[in-house]
Amino acid sequence: MFTKKFTRRAFLHTAAAGILALGWDGLSFAKVLPVEEGSLSLFNTHTQERLSVVFRRPDGTYDTDALNALNWIMRCHISNQQTVMDVNAIEYLNLVDKKLGGGNEIHIISGYRTPSYNSLLKSKNGHVAGHSLHLVGKAIDIAVPGIGLDKVRHTAVALHLGGVGYYPGDGFVHIDSGKFRTW
């Protein structure tokens, strides 16, 4: 009888392949197993700050300092207040980047918003939700230079993980770690 000992890495790769074969429908972020390091390169369009960071190690553990750096770059640019960004939103952003080829500098248009800033945006633009997921660190508005917004949107929708809003007139795609939906 032939037996083979599975390493953790082999198990994760096999599990990920099974998930991909079955499709993403109905899967939560918690059920998607990381099989490689999570890394992002970001540019905040309001603060002009850049960050390149490895936030998840290949063994699936998170780097607290890297997550704190992500919280800071995605802070409310009006007040400089930050929140703890939902790691599922960060993972979603990472998956979108990887599906787009990886290593892209992603422009952050909006991450966390304070209630007062969200109210200001809502008063100026009726498209801003009063109970936006930006208020709880679960939403990120992005653009990827050199990649059309329609492709970014299509890529995020194809993952079937969270919310995807398409705002070509404003120059960004909204992704969030809420229920799957599109607009």
N, C-alpha and C positions, 0 to 999 in steps of 0.2 A: 504494500500500500504506500502511495506517495503522499507525503505531507510537506507543507511549506510553511515556515514560520513567517507571519506577517509583521513587518516593522510598523511603527506608528505612521511613518510617511507613506508606506505602501497602502495601509488601511485608509488613510485620508484621501489618497489619490483614487483608490477604488470607490470609496463612498462618494466622492465628488463626481466621478464618471457616472455612477448610478443615478445621482441626482440630475445630472445633465441629460442622461438618457430618458429619464422619466419626465423631464420638463420642470419648469419652475412653478407651474400653476399650483396654488394652494400651499406653497411652502413659506414658512416664516423665515426671517433673517436668522433666527437662532438655529434653524435646521440646516443652513448652508455652512458647510465646514470649510474653514480656511485651509488651503493646501500649500500656500506659499506666503512670503511676507507681504504685508499690506503697506504700500507706500504711495505718497501723493506729493505732487508739486503744485503749489497754489500761488496765485497772485490776487491780492485783494484790490479791486479796482478803485476803491474809495481811499484807502490808506496808503496805497502804492507799496505795500509790504509783500515780500516773497517768502515762501517757506517750502523746503523740500525735506520730507521726513518719512522715516519708516515707523509706522505706528503699531504694526502687528508683526511679531516675529514669526518665522516659519513654523514654530511649534504651536502657534495659535495664541500665545500670550501677548498682552498689550503692553506697550511702553507708556507708562504714566506721564513722563515728561513730554513725549511726543503728542499724546492726547491733549495735554495742557496747552501745548503750542498751537494745536489745531483749534482749541477753544478760543485762544487769543486772536488768531488771524480771522476767525469767523465771528468775532464780537460785533456788537452794534457800533457802527462807525460814528454815530452821532454822539453817543454818551460814553463810549469806551467800556461799557459794561459788557461782561461776558457771562456765559452760562456753560454748563457742561453739555456739550453737544452729544446727541444720541449716537452711540457707537454704530447703530444700525444705519443711520444717515451717512456716517463716514464710510462704512463698508459699502453702501450702495454707490456712493461717489467713486470709491475705489474700483468696484466692479464695472461701472460705466467707463472709467478710464481704461481699464484693462481690455474691455471689449472694443474700445476705439484704438487699440494698439499699444497702450501703456506709455508711461513716461511723458504724457502731455502736461503742459502747464495749464492748469484749469483756472480760469478767472472766476473769482467769487464776487458776485454782484451783491448778494445778501445772504447772510447766515442768520445768526441770532438777531432778533429785534426786541427792543424794550417795548412794553405796552404803550408808552407815550409816543415812541417813534412809529409804531404800527398804526396808532390812531391818526397821527399826522399824515401818513401815507394814505390811509383809508379816506380821510377828508379830501385829499387831493385827487384820489383815483378810486373810483368805486369798485375796481377789480381786486382790491386788497381785502382779504377775509378778516373779520373782526376777531375770530378765534383762530388765527393763523398758526400753523405748526412752527413757524419761525419763532413764535413767542416761547416755545418750550424746547428749542434747539433740535427740532426734528426736520427742518427744511433748509434747503440750500438752493439759491438761484445761481446758475452757472452759464458760462460760455467757454468754448475751447477754440482759441485762435487757430485758423487753418482748417477747421472742421465745421461744416455747415450746421446751423441749429437744427435743421430737419434731421440730419444724421444723428446728432446728439439725442434728440427726442426719440427717434426710432430705436436707438440703442437702449435707452432707458426703458422704454415701453416693452421692448422684447424681453427684458429681464423679468418683467411681471412681478416686481417686488413691492413697490410703493407707489405713491402718487407722482404723476408726471404732468406738469403744466407747460404749455407751449406759448411763448410770448415773442414771436419774431419781430413785432413792431418795437418792442423794448430791448431786444437783443439778448434774450436769455431763455434758458429752460429751467423750470422749477422741478426739483426732485425732493421727495420726502419719504420718511419711514413709516408713514401711515398705511392705511389699507390701499390695495392696488386700485387706482382709478386714473382716468386721463381727462384732460380738458384743454 
